[in-house]
C-alpha cells in the first residue's frame, strides 16, 4: 500500500474562532470534499518546511508562527496517509486560491456541517475540543 506523508495547516483567524478550508478538486482522491490546506512532503524535506512550502504554493502566504497540533494515520483502500497537522497562528499575506480551489473561512463550531475526507475527522474533533464555542 502506498504511504503518503502530508503537512497540514490549520490556519486560524486572528480571534482563533474560524479556520481556512479548501475544497478538493473533483478530479483528485476524495474530490469535492473540504480539507485543511497542505500537501505531500517531498523526499528529504522536513515537515515544517513542507508545510511552509505547500501553503506558499497553494495560498500565497508565508507562515510566521506555527506549532504541532497532532499526527493522524489513516488507511484508505488504496493508500495510507500520515498527516502532520500544525496550528498556524500567524502568516504574512492574504490567502487566495493559487490553484483555483474554493476557499472558505469556517467557524470551528460549524465544522461538523461540512464533508471531509475520513482522515480529517480527527482534526475536526481535536479543534472542537481545543477551541470550544464561546456564547456571545
C-alpha positions in Angstrom: 0.0 0.0 0.0 1.3 3.4 -0.9 2.3 5.7 2.0 1.9 9.5 1.7 3.3 11.9 4.3 1.3 15.1 4.3 1.9 18.5 6.1 -1.5 20.0 7.0 -2.1 23.6 8.2 -5.0 24.6 10.4 -5.0 28.3 9.6 -6.6 30.2 12.4 -8.2 33.7 12.1 -7.0 36.4 14.4 -9.7 35.6 17.0 -9.0 31.8 16.8 -12.6 31.1 16.1 -12.5 30.3 12.4 -10.3 28.1 10.2 -9.5 28.3 6.5 -10.7 25.4 4.4 -10.1 24.4 0.8 -12.3 22.3 -1.4 -10.6 19.4 -3.1 -10.9 19.4 -6.9 -13.3 16.8 -8.3 -10.5 15.1 -10.3 -8.4 14.2 -7.2 -8.6 11.5 -4.5 -11.5 12.4 -2.1 -12.5 15.1 -4.6 -15.3 17.5 -3.8 -14.7 17.3 0.0 -13.4 20.1 2.2 -9.9 19.9 3.7 -7.4 21.7 5.7 -4.7 23.1 3.3 -1.4 21.4 2.9 0.2 18.7 0.8 2.8 16.0 0.3 6.2 16.1 1.9 9.0 15.9 -0.7 11.7 13.3 -0.1 14.3 14.6 2.4 12.1 17.6 3.3 11.4 18.4 7.0 7.7 18.5 7.8 7.7 22.2 8.9 9.4 23.1 5.6 6.8 21.1 3.7 4.1 23.0 5.5 5.6 26.4 4.6 6.2 25.4 1.0 2.7 24.0 0.5 0.9 27.0 2.0 3.1 29.3 -0.1 2.3 27.3 -3.3 -1.5 26.8 -2.6 -2.4 30.0 -0.8 0.4 32.5 -1.4 1.0 33.1 2.3 4.2 32.9 4.4 3.8 31.1 7.7 5.5 33.0 10.6 4.2 31.2 13.6 3.0 27.6 13.9 3.0 24.7 16.3 2.3 21.0 16.0 -1.3 20.0 16.8 -1.5 16.3 16.1 -0.5 13.4 13.9 -3.2 11.3 12.1 -2.6 8.0 10.4 -5.4 6.7 8.2 -5.7 3.8 5.8 -7.9 4.3 2.7 -8.4 1.3 0.4 -5.6 2.4 -2.0 -3.2 4.4 0.3 -2.0 5.1 3.8 -1.8 8.7 4.8 0.2 10.2 7.7 -1.0 13.7 8.4 1.3 16.0 10.4 -1.1 18.7 11.5 0.1 22.2 12.5 -1.8 25.1 14.0 -0.9 28.2 12.0 -1.3 31.2 14.3 0.3 33.9 12.1 1.2 34.4 8.5 2.1 37.1 6.0 -0.2 37.7 3.0 -3.8 37.3 2.2 -4.8 33.7 1.4 -6.1 33.3 -2.1 -6.7 30.2 -4.2 -3.5 30.0 -6.3 -4.6 26.6 -7.7 -8.2 27.7 -8.4 -9.6 25.8 -5.4 -12.6 27.2 -3.5 -11.6 28.6 -0.1 -13.8 29.3 2.9 -13.4 30.6 6.5 -15.5 28.4 8.7 -16.3 28.9 12.4 -14.8 25.9 14.3 -18.2 25.1 15.9 -19.7 24.7 12.4 -17.1 22.2 11.0 -19.4 19.2 11.6 -21.7 20.6 8.9 -19.2 20.0 6.1 -17.9 16.8 4.5 -14.2 16.0 4.9 -12.0 13.1 3.9 -12.1 10.4 6.7 -8.5 11.2 7.8 -9.6 14.8 8.5 -12.3 13.9 11.1 -9.7 13.6 13.8 -8.6 17.1 13.1 -12.2 18.4 13.4 -12.6 16.6 16.7 -9.4 18.0 18.1 -10.2 21.5 17.1 -13.7 21.4 18.6 -12.1 20.1 21.9 -9.4 22.7 21.9 -11.5 25.7 20.8 -14.9 25.2 22.3 -17.5 27.7 21.1 -18.0 30.7 23.3 -21.5 32.0 23.7 -21.9 35.7 22.6 
